[in-house]
């Protein structure tokens, strides 16, 4: 049946059936909604508000994208006849044209709270190609097409902050602000939990063989949990050394060492002790290396696929790269005016993704050459994850949005050719821009 959409002064849009039955309210604008329009085929709804934003919804009412470009109330929105573009008119005297679909990125559903973690499931998982997102209120599982297939909510005692995926099984671990850890079986939908700490758990990671789980957070000591044959985990050891909150943890791909990043301004490497016969070796109680940057808090960690280089992002805007023996290979001031949060290394080792507090994601070569900059978020980017095949990068953040970037298309983009396609109609109508039009024609 056809739906009717109406905008209201209480900042909402409501969808109605033709007989007057309310279908749902669309909550997202921060001021009165004064204009709206359906796309020609009815698959999209665009809404404009006094908050200066244009929002794009699916016909079912799922928020797909939010566009910021006006410094005023929006007075009109309209779709192009083909439905590929949507226009917004503002009191600032501007008409802006937006792409409905972008071949380089796919906006996914929006969480009710900021997105703290995104992780792809293991290639050995039965759900290969699927990925998981965590906000402080829920956990969502997405299939390889970017469709929501599973959701876990209202199960945690506190706010969720950390996420780890099992390297072989369809299993997740999540940590919350009350020190609880939740073991989630994706196949059965069952959740077990235990108290891991008295303070928030901000970081979780599995060892590559799945035998160990490490937790860290507001309580600086790291806790190493042993997987039990009968199920569950027991505390095996505690690693002292950090002086403040631990934001990130990750094992090297071969499992030979663990790294931890803290707001105390250090990254620490923990190696296994030499095993005695028949014993499972514990991690050494003292770090083998303590890597210090510029004493700025560290948030993000990533280890190269070969396991020989360690990357860390600091809140002072510096990207640090060390080898596993503690020698600094690169110190790059990515930005002077904002900070960095997370980093991710592509599976082929050729690309580094860097999340920033100024809403951007940078793509660098391992040598520190800027390759591309991805802009779609409207708040601090808090998490990044490459797909196992390296084709996609998923990002999430403060704006509650998930975005999946097609990295293959981003890397193969010819900027001049693409730019000419976008603006050639405009150039052809401006006589003073004839030289530029000719260049595009060439």
N, C-alpha and C positions, 0 to 999 in steps of 0.2 A: 504494500500500500504506500501511497505517497505521503510524505511528511511535510508539515508546515513548520517553519522556524520563525520565532519572534524574539526581538531584542528588548531588554528591560533596563530601567534605571538602577536596579539593584546589582548591576554588573554581570547579570546572567543572560544567557540565551537559552530558550526552552524549545524543545522539539515536541510537536503535537501531531496526533493522528487527525485525519479529516473529520472524525466525529467528535473532536474536542477532548480526547483522552491524552493526558500528559505522558509522553514517552520518557523523557529525561531532561534534566537541566545541565547545561554546559557551563562549568565553572572554570574560569581561567583569567578573565579580564579583571583589572584592578580599578576600573571606573565604568561609568555608564556606557552601554553598547548602543551606538546610534545608527549603525548601518550594517547590512549583511546581504549576501547573495549566494545562491546555489550555482554550481557550474552547469554548463549546458546539458551534460548527461546526468546530472543529479548526484554524482559520486563525491563531490566536495562541497563544503560550505565555508565561505569566507566571512569573517566578522571584523568590524572596525569599531574602535572604542575611543573614548575621551582620554584613555591612558596612552594614546599615540601608537598603539600596536595593532597590527593586522594579524589575525589568527586563522589558520587553515585547519578545518576539521573534516573527518570522514563523514559520510552520510549517516553513519550510526552514532556519531557524536564523539569519536576519539580524536583528541587533539594531535595533529600531525606536525604542525610547525607554527612558530611565532616569529613574525618579522618586525624588526625595529628599524625605522628610518625616518620617521616624522618627529618633529618637535612640537606637535600640536594635536588637537582632537582630529580624528578622522571623520570626514563628512560623507564619503562615498566609497564603495568597493564595487568592482565589476570584473567578470571573467572575459577573456578573449573568446571569439566564436568557437575556436578549436578547444578551449578549456585548458590550454597549456600555460597560460599566463593569467595572473590576476593583478588588477590595478587598484591602487589606493589613492584617494585624494584627501589632502589635509588642509586645515586652516592656515598652515605655513606657506600656502601657495604652491605646493609641490604635488605632482602626480608621479607616483613611483610604480614601476612595472616589476613584478616578481615572477620567478619561475615556479610553477606548481610542482613539477617534479624535476629533480636535479640528477643528472646522470652520474654525478660523482659521489653523491651521498643520499642516504635513505633515512629520514627521521622515523624513529620507532615510537612506541607508546611512551607516555609521560608518567613517571612515578608521582605519588602524592608528596614525596619528600625528596631532598637532594640525593643523587646517586653516588654512593661511596665506592662501590666496587663493581667491576665487570670481569668475568673470567670465562674463557672458552673451556668446554669440556675436553677431556683428553682424547686424542685420536684413537686410543684403544677402547674408548667408551662406546656403548651401543648407541649413544646419542651424538656421534661424531658430527661436528659442524654446528652443533647447538651451543648456545652460550647463556650465561646466567648473570643477572644484574641484581644488586642489593642496594636498597635504600634503608634509611633508619626505621622504616615501617614494614617493609616486606621484601621478599625474594621472588624474582620472576625468571622463568625459564623460557627461552626463545629458540625456535627451530631454525634450521639453516636459511629459511626464506625470510627470517625476521618476524615471524608470527608468534604471538604469545601462546604457549601451550600448557603452562603450569604456573601456579602462583601459591606462595605460602605467606600467610599474613596472620597477625594477632596471635602468634605463638611465643614471642619473646617477652621476657620480663622487662628488659630495658630496650634502649635504642640500638639497632644493629649497625655495626661499623666495619666488620672484617669478614672476609670470605676466602675459602680455599676449596679447590675441587680435587677429588681423589684422582691419582694418576692412572688407575686402571678401572675403578668401579664407578657406577652411576651414583655417586655420593658426594655430598657437600658438607663443609664445616662452616659455621657462622659464629661470630663472637659479638657480644653486646656490651652495653655501658654498665652492666651490673656484674661483669666478670663471668657471665654464663657462656658456655660453648654448646652449640646445637649441632647434632649429627643428623643430616637429612638424607634419607634413602629416596632417591628420585623414582625408583621403580615401584616401590610399595607406598610412597607418600608418607612414610613414618618418620617421626622426629624423636630422637633421644637427646637428653641434655645433662650436663653436669656443671658444677661450679669450678671454674678454672682459676679464678682470682677474686680478690675483694674489690678490685678496680677494673676499669674498662679494658676490654680486649680490642685493640686497634689493628692487630696484625696476626695473621695465621698463615702457615704454609705446611704442605706435606713434603716429605722427602720423596725423591723420584720413585723409590720402590714401595711407597705407601706404608712403610713400617713405623714411621715417626711423624708426629705432628708437633709443630713448635708454635707457641703462642707468646705474644708480647703486647704491651700497651702502656697504660698509665703507671703500672708497677714495673720499674725498669728491668728487674731480672727477667730473663727469658725462661720459659718452662718447656721442657722437652718431654713429650708424652709418647709412651710406647703402645703400639697397637697390640691388643691381646687376641689370642687365638679364638677364645670364646666370645669375642666381641667386646667393644668398649676400649677404653684407654686407661692407662695408669701413669702417674707422674714418675718419670725416670730420673730426671736431674734438673737442676736450676743453674742457669748461667748468669753470673754477676759481672758487672762492668759498666753498663750504661748508667748515666746519671739522671736521665729524664725519659719521657715517653718514647717508646719505640713505635715508629709509624709504618715500617715495612720490613718484611722478612722474605728471603728467597734462598733456596738451595741451588747450587750449581747443577747443570743438567746431568752430570754423572753422579751427583750425590756426594761428592768428596768433601764439600765444605758448605757451610751455611753463612749467609751474610745478614746483617741487621743494620737498619738505619734509624737514627734517633734525632730528636730535636736538641740533644746535647752537642750536636755538630760533629758527630763521628759516625763512620761506618765500620763495623767490626766483622772480622772473618773468624769463624770457628771451624776447626778441622777435627776429624775423628782421632782419638788416641789410638796408638798401635794396639791391636787386639791381642789379648792373651788367648791361648788355645781354648776353643769352645765357648768363648764369651762374645757377646755382642759389644763392640767397642762403644764407649760413651763419647760424646763430644768433649774435647779438651775444656777444662774449666777456665782456662785463660785464652783469650783470642790470639790467633797466630799473627794477626795484623790489626792495627788500629789506624784507619784512614781518616785524616782530618782535612777538611776543606778550609773555608775562611771563617769557621766557627759559627756559621749560619745554620739554623735547623735543617736537617735532612728529612725529606718526606718520601721520596721515591727511589726504588732500587731496580736494577735489571742486570742480568748476567748474559754475556754473549752466548750464542748457541754452542760455541766451542768450549765455553767454560773458562776462558783465559782472561776475560776482561770484565770489569765491574763498573757499572754506570750508576751515578747518583745525581739526584736533582735537589737543589737547595732553595730555600725561600728567599735567598738574596738574588736569585736569577742566574745562578752559575750551574753549569753542567760539568761534572767531574767524571773523568775516566781514568781508572787505574788498571794495572795488570794484577793478577791474583797474588803477586808477591809484594804488592804495596807501592809499586812505582807509578807515579802519575804520568799518564800518557797525554791527557788533554784537560785543559781548564778553560772553558768557554763561557764568557759573559753573554748569555742569550738575551737578557733584557736588563736594563738599568732601573726601569720604573715599576716592575712587578716581579712576582716570584714564580717559581716552578713548583709543581706538586708531584707528578708521577712521570715515569719513563717506561718505555716498552721497547724491546728489541725484536725486529722481524725474524721469523724462523730461518731465513736464508742469511741472516747476519748483515745484510746490506743497508738496512734502514733503522733509524732510531726515531721513535715518536716521543715528543716532549709535551706534557700538559702544562698550561700556564694559568696564572690567576687572572690574566686579562682576557680570558674567554677564548684563547687560541690554542691550536695544536700545531706544533712545528715538526717537520720531517727533516732529519739530518742524515748525512752519511756518517759512518763511524769515524771519519777523519775530521768531522766538525763542519762540513759544508752544508749550508741551508739549501734544501731541495724544493720544499714547498711549505706553504702555511695554510692550514685548514681553518676556516672561519664559519661557524654556524651557531655555536653556543652563545648564551647570553648571561653567563656567570662563570665563576671559576670552574675549570675542568678538573675533576677530582679523580678520574680513573681512565685507564687505557688498556686495551687488549687486542693483540693481533690474532687472527684466525690461524689454526695450525698450518694451513696451506699458504699463509701470507697474503692472500688476496684482499682481505678486509681488515679494517681497524675499527673497533667499536670504542666510542668515548661517551662518558657521562659526567654529570656534574651538578653544580649548585642550582642550575635552572631546571633540574628534575628531568631533563631530557636525555634520551639515548639516541645517538647518531651512529649509523654504520657507513663508513667511508669505503668506496671502491678504490683500493690503493693501486690496482693495476691501471685503472683509467687515469688516476691522478698522476701517476709516474709517466704515462705515455702522452700526456696532454701537450699539444702544441699551442702555447699561449697566444701567439699572434693570430693563428688560424681560427682558434676558438673565439677570440675577441672580435675578429672581423665578422664572424657569423652572427654574433649577438647584436652588433651595432651597424651593420651595413645599410639597413633601411634608413637609419637616421643620417648616416654620412651621405647617402645618395641625395638627400633632400637639402643639404647645406652646401651651398656653392663654395664658401670659404674653406670647407674641409675636403675639397676635391682631391688634393694631393694624397690625403689619407685614404680616401675611397679608392683611388687608383692603385695605391699600394696593396690594399686588400684584394683588389681584383687580380693583381699579379700573383 
